[in-house]
Amino acid sequence: MLTRVAVLSDIHGVAPALAAVLAEPEVLCADRIVVTGDTTAGPQPAEVLDMLAELGDRVTVISGNADRAVVEHARTGRGPAGAAAWAASRLPADRIDWLADLPDTVRLPVAGHGDVLFCHGTPRRDDEVVVVDSALGRWAEVFADLDAAVGTVVCGHTHMPFARLAHGRLVVNPGSVGMPYGRSGAHWALLGPGTDLRRTGFDITAAATEIAEACPDPTIARWVEDYILTTASDEEALTHFARPV
């Protein structure tokens, strides 16, 4: 049984944001760090993976839809241009193989929660969207095939932190470390025995400068402007996710 688990999601290759979170005392002391996907699709994928590798067995990483896109770009050259294509060009073959082998879900026992299922989008699909105000009927669909022993589900994907009950299960989204929606900062969560949504501040301007110097590419310059120097509001994000897919 794990006493404390730090949950990070959607790092999106932003090394300064990850460094700020990993320096938090409660992350340093956590029994386990779980990263719920979309780790690499962004400006500094190699640097982020190096930082996670230094944690050894303390870190568990799950695949996300954007990580799948990085693998596809690296192996086939297919997919839209953007952060995933950039990340694919920056990672060696062994790192691409590592990404391809990541699990879709992980189940761990956590104090105060019992069995916790960690995933990226939902337990059944890494690109499925659920948000804090998703209807109970939607949650029933998402949980339809989930083991009844799982009392807590931790997801990512939407970059929006929340914690809510749905059909007797606690659902937690830690928000995004490197590409937050709603408000700026690196968002994460701490599980065990309770549930704490956390936000770590870091120097966003300095981070943007560091990335620009390390990644002299127009695609990344635009990405930094759109997602690091600018933060979508919660209203904008929820409106976007409410659109039919």
N, C-alpha and C positions, 0 to 999 in steps of 0.2 A: 504494500500500500504506500503510495507516494504522499508525503505530507504537504508539499508545496510544489506547484507546477506553474511556471511562467509561460504564457501563451503569446506568441508573436505571429503575426500574419501579414501577408502582402508587403514584404520588404521591398520588392520591386527594384532590387539592385542599388539601393541608396545606402551606401556604406556609412556616412556620417550619422544617419538616423539610427542604424543598427548599433553602431558603436555607443551612442548615447543610451540606448535601452540596456545593452549588455553591461554598462557601467553602473546601473541601478543596484543598490545593495540587495534588494529582494530578488533580483534576477541572479546576482552573483551567488546567493545562498540557496536558490531553488534546487530541489532534488532533481528536477528535470525541466528542460526547456523544450517546448513543442512548437514547431513552426508549421502553421497550417496552410502552406502553399503560396504560390506566386512569389517565389524567393528571388528569381534571377532576371526576370524580364524588365530591364531598366538599365541605367547607365553604367553601373559598376558590378556586374555579376561575379566576376572572378574574385574581387576584393571581398564581397559578401560571403561567398562560399569559403574563402580562406578563413574568415573570422569564425564561421560556424564550425569548420573543421577543427579549429583550435579547442573547441569545447569537448571534443571526443564523444564518449558515450553519454554525456549529460544532455545531448541534443538529439531530438527525433524530428525528422523533416518529412512532411507529407507533400505529395505532388499537387499542383494547382493547374488550372486550365492554361494559364500563361506559360507555365513551365513546359507543358505539352507542346505549346506553340514554339518555344525555343528549340526543343528537340526536333520538331518537324522541320523548322528552318535549317537547322544544322545538317540534317540527314537527307533532306529532299530539295531544299531551296524554295519550297512552296510556302505560301502564306503572305499576308499583307506586310508591307514594309513598316518599320516602327521599332519599338523597344525590344520586341522579341527577336527580330532580325538582327538588331545591333548586338544583343546579348549572345546570340548564336555565333556571331563572328568573333566574339571575344573569349569564348570558352574552348579549351582543348577537347579532343575526342573522349578522353577518360571522364571528364566532368559531364559531358553530354550523356555518356552511358550511365553515369551515376544518377543524373536527373531522370532518365528513362526508367530506371529501376525503383524509383521512389514509390511507396505504397499510396493508394488512394485514401485509405482511412487507417487509423490506429486506435486501439481500445486499451485504456489504462485504468487501473484502480486509483482513485484519488480520495484522500481523507475528506469526509463531509459530503462526498458526492457519489461514492460507490463507483460503478463502472461508467467511465466517460468515453464517449466516442468522439474522436477528433477527425474532422474532414475539411474540405475546402469550401465547396458550395453547399451541398447537402450530403447526407449519408449515401445517397444513390447516384449523385452526379456532380462533378467538380465545377460545372458552369451553370448550375441551377440557382436561381435567385430567390432568396427569402429575406425579408427585412422585418424590422420591429413591428410594423403594423400589418404584416401578412395575416390574412384571415385564418381562423382555426381550421376551416376546411382545407386550406392549402397545407397547413402543418400536418393534417391527417394524411394527406397524400404523401408528403415527404417522409413521414414516419411509418408508412404502411408495412414495410418489410423489416423494420428495426426490431432487434431483440428486446423483449420486454424488460430485461435486466438492466438495460442502459437507461440511467436516470438523468444524465446530462449529455447534451450534444454541443460541441464547440465547433463553430464554422468560421469561415472568412469570406472572401470573394467580393463582398459589397463595400468593403472599406468603411463601414459604418458601425461603431461600437454600440452594443446593446446587450441587455440581459432580460429575458422574459420567460414566463411559463407558457407552455403549450401542451395541452392534453397530459398534464401532470409531469412533464419533463421540463427541466431548465434548459434553455437555449442561450448560449453565450457567443457573441461575436466580439473579439477584442479590438476590432478596427484595424487600421493599417499603420505599419511602422513607417513606410517610406512614401506612401501616396494617399494621405488621409482625406476623407470627405467630412464635412461638417465643421471642423475647426482644425487649425494647424497643430503641429507637434507629432511626435511618434507615439502611436497608441498601442497598448498591449493589455494583457489581463493577468491576474494572479488567482489561481484556484487552490483551495484547500486552506482551512476547512470551509471558508466562505467563498465569495466571488467578488473580486474587486476589479473594476475597470480603471486603468491607469493611463496617464498621458505624460510623456517625458519631453521637456522642451530642449531644443538645441538651436544653434545659430544657423538659421535657414539661409541667410545671405552668404555666410562663409561656406556652407555646404554647396550652394549653387556655384560659387566661384571655384571651389575644389573640383567639382564635377566638370565644369567648363574647361578647366585646364587639363584634366585627365582625359576628357572625351571631346576632342575638337571635331565635332560632327554636327551638321545642321539639324539632323533628326533629334539628337539628344539635346541640343540647345532649345529646340521647341518644346521638347518633353519637360525639361527643367522649368521653363516659363509656365507651362500649363499645369504642372502637378507639384512642383516644389515651391516656386515663388507665388503660386496661386492655389487657393484651396476652394473647391466647390462647396457651396453651402449645403446644409442638410436638406433644405427644401429642394434645391436643384438635384441633388442625388436621389432623393426619394421620388421625385417626379420622373426622373430618368428610369428608375427601376420599375416604376408602375406601368411603363409602356409595354405593350404586348411584344413577346419575343417568339 
